[in-house]
Amino acid sequence: MSFHASAQDIRVDDGHILRARLTNLNGEEVDAELDLNDYIGNNDGSFEWGGVNFSESAEDITFSLEGGDSVPVLRAGLRNADGELVYRDINLAERIHNNDGSFYFGESR
């Protein structure tokens, strides 16, 4: 399941560390964290799943829960090949899930 449906206190620290309290199978809330730099890259000014170290070429990184479903959205200005800053966003729920109180990266199951 996408992590945000079973999480509390979701935040992104230092521009790339996703933290939350995730509910495990016993119904307990467990502190969890995931370094987004291990799973998201910058491909010529666009976020790229499966890439790495997006934050090294990013500015103005923000995180918010948006809309009625509280979709977790990461936004940043990413440098393209010409050095221009391009503002993009990525829905973290697309590939980040809760696996028994731990973050899991992958395609929806």
C-alpha positions in Angstrom: 0.0 0.0 0.0 1.1 3.5 -0.6 2.8 4.7 2.6 0.8 7.9 3.2 -2.5 6.1 3.8 -1.0 4.4 6.9 1.4 7.1 8.1 1.5 10.0 10.7 3.8 13.0 10.9 5.1 12.6 7.3 8.0 15.0 6.5 11.1 15.4 4.5 14.2 16.5 6.4 17.4 17.9 5.0 15.8 18.0 1.5 16.0 14.2 1.0 15.2 12.2 4.1 11.6 11.0 4.2 10.4 10.3 7.8 7.1 9.2 9.2 5.4 7.0 11.7 4.1 4.0 9.8 1.5 1.6 11.0 2.7 -2.0 11.1 0.6 -5.2 10.8 0.0 -5.2 14.6 -1.5 -1.7 14.4 1.5 -0.1 16.1 3.1 3.1 14.9 6.8 2.6 14.0 9.3 5.4 13.2 10.6 4.9 9.7 12.9 6.8 7.4 14.1 6.5 3.7 16.8 8.5 2.0 15.2 9.6 -1.2 18.6 10.2 -2.8 18.9 6.4 -3.0 15.8 6.2 -5.3 15.3 9.5 -7.1 17.6 11.2 -9.5 17.7 14.3 -11.7 17.5 13.5 -15.4 18.1 16.8 -17.3 15.9 18.8 -15.0 13.2 16.2 -14.3 12.8 13.8 -11.3 13.7 10.2 -12.3 12.6 7.1 -10.3 15.5 4.7 -10.1 18.0 7.4 -10.3 20.2 8.7 -7.4 21.2 11.9 -5.6 18.6 14.3 -7.0 19.2 16.7 -4.1 22.8 17.4 -5.2 21.5 19.3 -8.2 18.3 20.7 -6.6 17.3 24.0 -5.0 14.2 25.1 -3.1 13.2 21.6 -2.1 9.8 21.4 -0.4 7.4 18.7 0.7 3.6 18.9 1.2 0.5 16.7 1.5 -1.9 17.9 -1.2 -5.5 17.5 -2.0 -8.3 15.6 -0.3 -6.2 12.4 -0.4 -3.2 14.1 1.2 -0.9 13.1 -1.7 2.8 13.3 -0.7 4.4 15.7 -3.2 8.1 16.6 -3.3 8.9 19.8 -5.3 12.3 21.2 -6.3 14.1 23.3 -8.8 16.3 20.8 -10.7 19.3 21.8 -12.9 19.1 20.7 -16.5 22.1 20.0 -18.8 22.3 23.7 -19.7 22.5 24.6 -16.0 19.0 26.1 -16.0 16.7 25.6 -13.0 13.5 23.8 -13.9 10.8 23.4 -11.2 9.3 20.0 -11.0 7.3 17.8 -8.7 7.0 14.1 -8.0 4.3 12.1 -6.2 6.1 10.0 -3.6 3.1 7.6 -3.3 3.8 6.3 -6.9 6.7 4.1 -5.7 7.1 4.4 -2.0 5.0 2.0 0.2 4.6 0.8 3.7 5.8 -2.8 4.3 4.8 -3.7 7.9 6.1 -0.4 9.3 9.1 0.1 7.0 9.4 2.1 3.8 9.6 0.0 0.7 10.5 1.3 -2.8 9.0 -0.4 -5.8 6.2 -0.6 -8.3 2.7 -0.9 -6.9 1.9 -4.4 -6.0 
